[in-house]
Amino acid sequence: MENDFFAMPERPETVESLRERLLISPQDSDAMRSLAVLLEASGDLPGAIDLHQRALRVDPYLVSALLDLGRLWAQLGDATRAKSWFERVLSIDPDNDVAVDGLAALDRPDALTADYIRTLFDQYADRFDSDLTGTLKYRAPQAVAALLARCRVDNADTLDLGCGTGLSGVALLPFAKTLDGVDLSPLMIAKAKVRGIYGALVVGEVQTFLETSTRNWDLIAAVDVLNYIGDLKPIFAAAAARLPPGSLYAGTVEKREEGGVTLTEKRRHLHGEDHVRAAASAAGL
């Protein structure tokens, strides 16, 4: 069954129209926050930070802006500033799980929390496709599709692990008899559902989903998702448990030439070939 999700309305504002709104209404904190999201998606993190701070001058207790500032400073590698913003959230809302996880991630710089990833991709959902295919010339789904073609995959019950908006699903569809998707971000799942290509869509953490599922698939694809996971052994083992003999696990990593695993300043893991092979071997893949 599909998870229920809250479908956000489309937001047609552009950077230019939001700047015009702010010229007319300089205290419009909603316009500031919307513009901050667009600037972050375009890579202008300092500009996004400035707008969140401006929104806080209008409403000093705007928890969503405080959380975004903590996340952005953590992304920029300034743990001291990130900590101050997360602690400010907790002074307002002591039970805020996102702030608690944000602080924990600062103490464990090699880990990315589920709340961090969910927040990141919920914010990117509206511009994800255009940014990846346009600005970044994203080719990971096509690379996996080429691999599947070489392996002569056909008519496979397929799971799109970390499906996002469904860009990967479009590439997987020619090889699939059925296509299911799971992603941590509810707003990404909302975008994926609009495509109409998935039989089932679930909002959830990918490893937990695999470990609790009772279904098997002929093909599990992890396209541009493993770079948000450090040690690949647990996720490989969880996938292997859902793959009967003769099935295939395919995906992408960002390669670390030196081997091993590291977390970059952009908060993405790089994996060495040695680590990938060891994780696959331990899982029996």
Solvent accessible surface area in square Angstrom, and as a share of the most:
residue,aa,sasa,rsa
1,M,215,0.96
2,E,64,0.29
3,N,56,0.29
4,D,143,0.74
5,F,56,0.23
6,F,146,0.61
7,A,66,0.51
8,M,88,0.39
9,P,94,0.59
10,E,131,0.59
11,R,102,0.37
12,P,117,0.74
13,E,56,0.25
14,T,70,0.41
15,V,38,0.22
16,E,115,0.52
17,S,41,0.27
18,L,1,0.01
19,R,119,0.43
20,E,103,0.46
21,R,82,0.30
22,L,14,0.07
23,L,148,0.74
24,I,145,0.74
25,S,49,0.32
26,P,79,0.50
27,Q,124,0.55
28,D,36,0.19
29,S,25,0.16
30,D,103,0.53
31,A,0,0.00
32,M,4,0.02
33,R,44,0.16
34,S,24,0.15
35,L,1,0.01
36,A,0,0.00
37,V,18,0.10
38,L,20,0.10
39,L,14,0.07
40,E,3,0.01
41,A,19,0.15
42,S,73,0.47
43,G,55,0.53
44,D,56,0.29
45,L,22,0.11
46,P,94,0.59
47,G,18,0.17
48,A,0,0.00
49,I,9,0.05
50,D,69,0.36
51,L,6,0.03
52,H,0,0.00
53,Q,56,0.25
54,R,73,0.26
55,A,0,0.00
56,L,10,0.05
57,R,170,0.62
58,V,54,0.31
59,D,53,0.28
60,P,64,0.40
61,Y,152,0.58
62,L,45,0.23
63,V,38,0.22
64,S,49,0.32
65,A,0,0.00
66,L,0,0.00
67,L,27,0.14
68,D,4,0.02
69,L,0,0.00
70,G,0,0.00
71,R,10,0.04
72,L,0,0.00
73,W,38,0.13
74,A,15,0.12
75,Q,29,0.13
76,L,80,0.40
77,G,59,0.57
78,D,43,0.22
79,A,53,0.41
80,T,109,0.63
81,R,122,0.44
82,A,0,0.00
83,K,101,0.43
84,S,59,0.38
85,W,36,0.13
86,F,7,0.03
87,E,78,0.35
88,R,91,0.33
89,V,0,0.00
90,L,38,0.19
91,S,88,0.57
92,I,62,0.31
93,D,51,0.26
94,P,97,0.61
95,D,121,0.63
96,N,21,0.11
97,D,100,0.52
98,V,47,0.27
99,A,0,0.00
100,V,72,0.41
101,D,42,0.22
102,G,11,0.10
103,L,37,0.18
104,A,33,0.26
105,A,9,0.07
106,L,37,0.19
107,D,120,0.62
108,R,109,0.40
109,P,87,0.55
110,D,101,0.52
111,A,24,0.19
112,L,24,0.12
113,T,16,0.09
114,A,39,0.30
115,D,22,0.11
116,Y,26,0.10
117,I,30,0.15
118,R,72,0.26
119,T,34,0.20
120,L,13,0.06
121,F,31,0.13
122,D,34,0.18
123,Q,28,0.13
124,Y,46,0.17
125,A,5,0.04
126,D,58,0.30
127,R,75,0.27
128,F,25,0.10
129,D,45,0.23
130,S,70,0.45
131,D,18,0.09
132,L,19,0.10
133,T,72,0.42
134,G,35,0.33
135,T,105,0.61
136,L,120,0.60
137,K,144,0.61
138,Y,40,0.15
139,R,157,0.57
140,A,20,0.16
141,P,5,0.03
142,Q,80,0.36
143,A,60,0.47
144,V,3,0.02
145,A,21,0.16
146,A,45,0.35
147,L,60,0.30
148,L,0,0.00
149,A,59,0.46
150,R,173,0.63
151,C,65,0.39
152,R,211,0.77
153,V,29,0.17
154,D,113,0.59
155,N,89,0.45
156,A,6,0.05
157,D,28,0.15
158,T,0,0.00
159,L,0,0.00
160,D,0,0.00
161,L,0,0.00
162,G,14,0.14
163,C,4,0.02
164,G,10,0.09
165,T,3,0.02
166,G,0,0.00
167,L,35,0.18
168,S,8,0.05
169,G,0,0.00
170,V,76,0.44
171,A,18,0.14
172,L,2,0.01
173,L,75,0.37
174,P,100,0.63
175,F,26,0.11
176,A,22,0.17
177,K,117,0.50
178,T,53,0.31
179,L,6,0.03
180,D,11,0.06
181,G,1,0.01
182,V,0,0.00
183,D,16,0.08
184,L,20,0.10
185,S,1,0.00
186,P,37,0.23
187,L,39,0.19
188,M,1,0.00
189,I,1,0.00
190,A,11,0.09
191,K,50,0.21
192,A,0,0.00
193,K,95,0.40
194,V,127,0.73
195,R,80,0.29
196,G,65,0.63
197,I,38,0.19
198,Y,22,0.08
199,G,60,0.58
200,A,24,0.18
201,L,3,0.01
202,V,31,0.18
203,V,35,0.20
204,G,19,0.18
205,E,62,0.28
206,V,13,0.07
207,Q,47,0.21
208,T,73,0.43
209,F,39,0.16
210,L,0,0.00
211,E,104,0.47
212,T,99,0.58
213,S,22,0.14
214,T,134,0.78
215,R,95,0.34
216,N,73,0.37
217,W,6,0.02
218,D,56,0.29
219,L,1,0.00
220,I,0,0.00
221,A,0,0.00
222,A,0,0.00
223,V,6,0.04
224,D,33,0.17
225,V,19,0.11
226,L,7,0.03
227,N,1,0.01
228,Y,25,0.09
229,I,35,0.18
230,G,18,0.18
231,D,75,0.39
232,L,0,0.00
233,K,91,0.39
234,P,58,0.37
235,I,0,0.00
236,F,11,0.04
237,A,50,0.38
238,A,7,0.05
239,A,0,0.00
240,A,23,0.18
241,A,68,0.53
242,R,41,0.15
243,L,22,0.11
244,P,49,0.31
245,P,140,0.88
246,G,89,0.86
247,S,31,0.20
248,L,55,0.28
249,Y,36,0.14
250,A,7,0.05
251,G,32,0.31
252,T,29,0.17
253,V,52,0.30
254,E,56,0.25
255,K,118,0.50
256,R,67,0.25
257,E,139,0.62
258,E,137,0.61
259,G,12,0.12
260,G,27,0.26
261,V,52,0.30
262,T,44,0.25
263,L,35,0.17
264,T,41,0.24
265,E,153,0.69
266,K,157,0.67
267,R,29,0.11
268,R,60,0.22
269,H,5,0.02
270,L,42,0.21
271,H,1,0.00
272,G,0,0.00
273,E,86,0.39
274,D,85,0.44
275,H,29,0.13
276,V,38,0.22
277,R,163,0.60
278,A,47,0.36
279,A,0,0.00
280,A,23,0.18
281,S,82,0.53
282,A,76,0.59
283,A,21,0.16
284,G,70,0.67
285,L,86,0.43
